[in-house]
Amino acid sequence: MKIFRLIACTGLVFAGTGVACSTPVEDEATGQVRSEVIYGDDDREEPFTYSDPVWAQRVLDFTVALIPTSAIDASDPNDIQIAGPNWIGRDDVCPDERFATQPALADCSGTLIDDDLVLTAGHCINNCGDSRFVFDYAINPSTGQLNQITSDDLYSCVDFITWYRDPNGADYTVVRLDRPVVGREPAEVRVSSELLDPEDDIDLIVHGFPRGLPLKLADGATVRDGDDPEFFVANLDTFVGNSGSGVFDLATHELVGILVRGAADFEPDPNGADCVRPKQCDDNGCRGEDVTYAFQAIQAMCEQTVSDVCSCGDGACGPLESPASCATDCSCGDGVCSTGESTSSCPADCRLEVLYDEHTPQPNWVTPGIQVRNTGTDSIWVGSATVRYYFTKEPTGTLSAECWGCSTTPAMSFHEVPGGGCANATHYVDVELPGVSLDPAGTTEQYRIAFRSSNWQAFNQSNDYSYAGGSWNWAPNPKITMYRLGVRVFGDEPCPGVFIPPAD
């Protein structure tokens, strides 16, 4: 499948116009095959011509176009403009093809699955700054032109909750937007890991932006092959630009997958005209379209963030779940060092531990000593891993930290616990470890952290969550947490029901 980058040229198409420009530069996505193919009848429909108007409105709510940041002019927040070609200008498609004169501005498709989370294909976005996320990118039935786009329809990426791409397997990412989306209800997602069976005759529908066109719905598809645990194959009418599109079970209206790869290319016009047409295949012809199972992305996401999509039974051990609270998702051997698990109780999942000692105790300083040990059987790189010490800030003033006698000083920063924290933890200090690889049984140096308030008032450490007194002598302290590669790998967080995101 090709990913297209729009380039500047004369005669651009802007929202609400129909002026074309020359064909843009094409970038091949390694390992992807192009997907411009119609299976059987062409089932693509505008939202306003679709047979179920209630569902069409839902689709408008949660379907989002990924459009190059450079193509967007947001100088007027009430009338945002998008530059780029129409479909003829983008692909030299024959002028009598359906939708040929419509603008073709989007590069990929996505689905809103929570207030500020969008699910799309991993190959659609590699950098948060590459794309803007545009809702209501659809034809207005009254004018025949694009809907007017306002600032409430335009969002940016600020973080990848999870990102994965195997050119021959699963391909997904969950993006966190810069703010909760206004006035839209997210899609329902099937979190079950049960594979789809072609014999079940499930009717599928896909929503997205084929070749960057305004939103289209295409039903009339079924599962052709469901044997692979990472993706299924279906006969969906999809194009480049549908990458990342939500694929739904038409009966339950649950999102079951993400369109990621597809079949054959355009073909020359059979009558010899100097233009191309989408390739036509029988319903059971060509290779079919590959759809990553939604549960693959959801399980990866739920291990790293709290969301309404995540729940006990979704197959992922979430940051607020434990073997005690959700045995179906959390168990020793699942690859996640869960709350309540440790290097001794579950060495299969927990391989790093934080050792603690209070050094040089004095009233005006908090002096935790921390050291990381590898209890596993393989070497582990812990550079940029973060150790987090929780406390209650009694003194006023600015906090500052030092590392006494350290050969290499780690980066340290102070933060408030979200929501005001809890009885024994209102603040924490993050200590980012310098780059080092730990052999089995190896340890980092002993980092003698010390922090104080600018007013030099004393701390009452008895109500600090991570404080354990002076008798620990470099022993594991589970009330200090550690995060590596965005996932908690040691310790228990302090405030029940509050998830504190890992450090970037």
N, C-alpha and C positions, 0 to 999 in steps of 0.2 A: 504494500500500500504506500502511495506517495503522500508526503506531507508538503504542502505548498506554502511558500512565503510570498506574500504580496509585496510588490516593489512599486516605487513611485514611477508614474508615467503620465503622459498627457491624456486628457479625456477620462478622468477617473469617475467611477460611480460613487455617489454619496447617497446616504440614506434618503429614500424618497425620490431618487432620480433613476434614469435608465441609460446613462451614458457609459459606453464601454471603453476599455483601454487595451493595449496589446497584451499578449500572453505573458504571465509572470514567470519568474525563475522557479524551477522545481527542484526540491531537495529529496533525494532518495533516503528513506529510513531503512537502515541496514536490516536485512532479514524479513522485511515486510513485503507482501505482494499486493499489487494494486487491486482495488475493489470497485470496479465500475461495471456492474452487471445487474440485469433484470432477470428474475426467475419467473417463468410463466408470464402472467399478466403483470403490467406495471401497476403496483398497488400504492404508489406514493400519492398522498392526498394533502391538501392544505388543511390546517385545523378547522377552518370554517366550512369545508366541504365534507368533512369526515362524518360518518353515519351516526356517531355517538357524540353529540355536542358537549355533554357533561364531561366525558372523558377527555375530549379535546381541550376543554378549558383547564382541566387538571394538568394536562401535558404542557400547556403554555405556562402554567405556574412553575413547574419544577425543571423544565428543560432549558439549558443555558448553552450559548455559543461561545467558543474560545476564539477570540479575534486578536490578531497581532496588535500589540500596544501602539506600535508606530502608525497604525491605520486609523486611530481614533482621535477625534478632535472633541475634547470635552470643555471647550472654552465657554460654551453656553450650556449650563447644567440642565436646562429645560428642553434642549434640542441638540442632543449629541450626534455628531456626524461620523460616518464610517467611510473611509476611502477604499476603493478597490474596483475590480472589473465586474462585468456581468458574466454569465456562464459562457456566452459566445467568446468573449474576450479571454476568459480563463483557459478554455480547452479547445477553441475552434470547433465547438459542437455545432451541428447543423441548425440553422435558424428555425426550422420547423419542429425541432424537438420540444417536448413539454418543458416549460419553465426556462427556455433558452435565453430570454431577455431579462430574467430576474437577476438581481445582484448576487454575486457569489463571493461573499466577504469573510466567511468563517473558515477556520482551519480544522477545527475539531468540535465535538459535541460533549456535553456533560449533563449530569443529573444531580439536582439538589437533594441530598439525603438527610440533612439536618439543617438547623437554622443558618449555619455558616460553613457547611461542609459540602463539597462537590465531588462526586465520583466520576472519573473519566479514565481513559487509557494512559498507561505510563508513557508511551511514546509520544503522546500529545504535548507534553510540557516537561522540560528539563530544568527550567529556571523560572522562578516566580515572576520575574519582570517581563517574560516573553509575551504573555497574553493577558488580555482583560476578559472578564466573564460578563456576558451581555444577555440579559433576559429580554423577552418580548421581541426578539429578532424574528419577526414573522410578517407576512403580508396582511395588511389591513383590508378586510373585505369591502369596506365602504369606498376606499380610495384606489385600491389596486397597487398601492405603494407600501413600502416598509412602515411598520408602526413607528410612531415618534418615540425615540429613546431618551430617557431622562436619567438623572443621577441615581434615582432609585432603582434603575435597571442595570447599573454599571458597577462592577466590583473588581477588586484586585486579589491576587494570591499573596498570602503572607507566610505560608508554611506548607510543607508536605507532611501530612500525618503519616502516610506510608507511601512508598513508591517501589514498584517492581516491574521488570520487563524481561521476559524470555521470548525471543522472536519465534520460538516454536511451542510456547506454552502460555502461562498466565501473563497478563499485561494489564496493569492497573495502577492508579494512584488516587489517593484521597487528598484533596486540597482544602486548606482552611482559608476562607475569604477574610477580607479586611474588616468585615463587620457582619452582623446577622442580616439576612436578606429581608427586605421590607415586604410585608403583605403577601407572602407566598407560602403554601403548604408543601413541605418536602414529600417526595415519593415514598411509598411503602417498599421495603426491601425484604426479599426472602433471605433469611439468615441460615436456613437449613442447608446442611452439606450433602443432602441426598441428590444424587445425579439425576438428570433428566433422561427419560427413556423414550426413544422414538415410538415405541409401541403404545405409549400413553396418549398419542395424538394431541399433544398440547399445542394450542394455537398461540402464535407469537406475534407481537407487534413491536416495531422499533420506532424511536422518535429521535430526530436529529436533523443535521444540516448537510444533506448530500451535495458534495462538491462545493460546499460553502453557501448553498442556497438557503433562503429563509426556511423556517421550520416545516418539516414534512413528517407525516405519520404514514407508516406502511405496515399493514397487517397481511394476512393470507400466507403466513410462513409457519413452518413446523421444524421440529428437531430432526436432523438426518443422522447424526451420530452423537451418542452421549457417553462413549466408553472412557474418554480421557478424564481424569479427575480434576484437571485444571480448566478445561474449556469444552464446549460442545459445538457442533457444526449444524448450521441451519440454512434454509434457502431464503434469506432475507434480501429484499431489494435495497441494497445499500451501495454507497459510493465513498471515495475518499471525502473526508469531511464528516462522514458518519463515525469515524473512529471515536471511541468514547461514548457513543450513543447508548442509552439505556434500552435493553431488550426486556420486554415484559410478557408475563403470562396473561393473555387476553382475558381469561376467565376470572382470575383473582386480582388482576391489576397490580401484581407484585413485580418489582424489578428482579429479574433472575440472572441477568448477565450484562456484560459490556462488550459491544462490538469492537473487535481489534484487528482482524485480518480478513482478506477476502479473495475472490476469484479473479477472473480474466480482466483484460484491458478493454479500452475502447476499441472499436474496429472501424475501418474506413467506410465511408458511405458506399453501399452496394451499387448505387447508380453512378458512381464516379465523381460526385461533387467533392469540392475541396474542403471537406469537413469530416468530422467523426461522429459516430453514434455509440451509445452504450451497447455493450455486447448483450445479446439475448440468449438465455439458456432455458432448457426445460426445468421444471420444478425439481427433478432429480438429476439434472445435468451439471456440468462443470464441477468445481471442487467444493462449493458451498462457502459459507461465511463463518469464521471462527469467533466464538463469543466466550470470553472469560467468565467463569461462574462468579456471580456477585459475592458469594460467601467467602471466596478467596480473599477479596479485598476487605470485606467486613471483619473477618477474623484477624487479619493483620492490623487493621485500624483499631479494633477493640482492645488489643494488647497494649496500646499506647495512648489512648485517650478515653475520656468519658463522653458518652453520647447516648441520646434516646434510642439510637439504633442498637446499641449494645445491651445485652441482657443475659442473665443466666440461662444457658441453653443455646447460646449462639455459637458455641464451639471455640470461643476465645476466652482465655483467662484475663479478664480486664484488670485495670489498676486498682479497682476497689473490690475485687473479688478474691476469694481465697479458697483453699480446699474445704474449709469449714462452711463457708457461706454458699459455695457453688461447686460441689464435687463433680458435677457433670462437665464443667469446663476446666477446672483446675485440679491437676493431679500430678504427683511426682512422675517425671518422665515426659511432660508435655513441652519441655524446652523453656518454660517461664519460671523464674524464681519468684513464686507468689508470696503474698503476705502470709506469714506463719511458717513458710519453708525456710530452711537454712542449709548451710554447707554440711551440717551433720545429719539433719533429718532428710534431706533430699540432695545428695551430691550430684545426681544426674542433671539437675537443673541449676543448682547454685554452686558456682565455682570460685567466686570472689567474696571476700569478707573484709570488713573494715575493723581494724584493731584500734583500741582507744586507751589513752592514758591521760590523766590530768597532770600537766607539768607546771612547775613553779606557781602554785596557787597563790592568788592575792586578790583583795577585794575589788580593785578598780579594773581588773582585767578578767576576761574569760579565757582560759588557757587550755583548750582541748588539744591533745596530741592525737594525730590520726596516721594510720599506716594501712596500706592495702596488701592483702596476701592472696596468692593464687593457690587454691586448694585442689585444683583440677589436675588432670594428667597431661594436658597440653599447654604450651606457652600461650599467653594472652597479651595482646597489646592494650594497654590501659591509657595511652595518651589521649588527652581531652575528655576522659571520663571525669565525672563530677561526683564529689563526696559532699553531702549536705548535712549540716549540724543545725538543729532546731533549738530555739531559746525564746524567752519572753523578755521583751525590751522594757525594762523599768526606767532607766535614765532617759532624760531628754537629750537632744543633741544629735550630732552626726556620728555614725559608727565608722570606725576604720580598723583595718587588720594588718598584722605583720606575721612573718614566719621567722621565729627565733632560731638562729643557728642552722637554717636550711641551706644546703648546697645549691639548690635550685628553688627559687620562690614561685609557688603556684599562683595562678590568677585567682583572686578572691572578690566576691561581690555579695552585697546584702540585699534581701528582699523581704517583703511582707507576705505572710501566708494569705491566700485568697479568702475573701469574706470575713476578714478580721481574725482568722485563726481559731484557736480553742484554748482551753485553760492553761496548757503547758507549752504552747507554741504559737506565738504571734509573728515571729520573724525566723529567718534562717540565713546562714551564710553558705554560699556555694564555693567549694574549693576545686578548681579545675586542675587535674593532675598533669604535670609535664610529661612529655612523650617518653614512655619506657615500656619494654616488653618484659613480662614476668614469666620466668620458667616455672614449672611445677614446684610448689612449696616456696617459691620466691616471694620476696616482699619489696615494696618501695622503701625509700628512706623514711624515717620517722619525721613527719611534718609537725613541728611544734607551733601550731597556730595560736595567735593571741589577738583578741580584739577588745576595743574599749569605746566608750562614748567620749565625744569631744568635751563634755563638761566634767569628765573624770569622776563622776559619781560611781558608787559601788553597785554591783549587780547582786541580786538575790538568786543564785543559781538553783536553789532548791525547787523552784517551779519551772526549770528548763527541761524540756522533754528529753534532750540528748545527754544531759549532765548525769554522770554516774559516780561522782565522787573521786577520791584520790587513790582508791585501792585496786584499780583494774589492772594496772601493769601490762598494757598492750594486749588486752584480751578483746574478743569480738563483742561489739556493742550494737545490737539490732535496732537501737533507737537512733542510730545514724544511718542514713540511706546513701546508696550509690547508684549512679545512672551511667550506662554505657550504651552507645549507639541509639540513644533516645529511649531506652528501656530500663526500668528499675531492676538491678541485679543483686541488691542486698538491702536488708533492713525493712522496717515497717513504718509507714507514714503516720504522723501523729494525730490527725484530726479525722475521726470517723465521718465518712461521707464526703470528704473533701479530697479531690485529686489535685496535686500540685504538679503541673507539667514539668517534665525533665528539662534541664538546661539545653539550650541550642547547641 
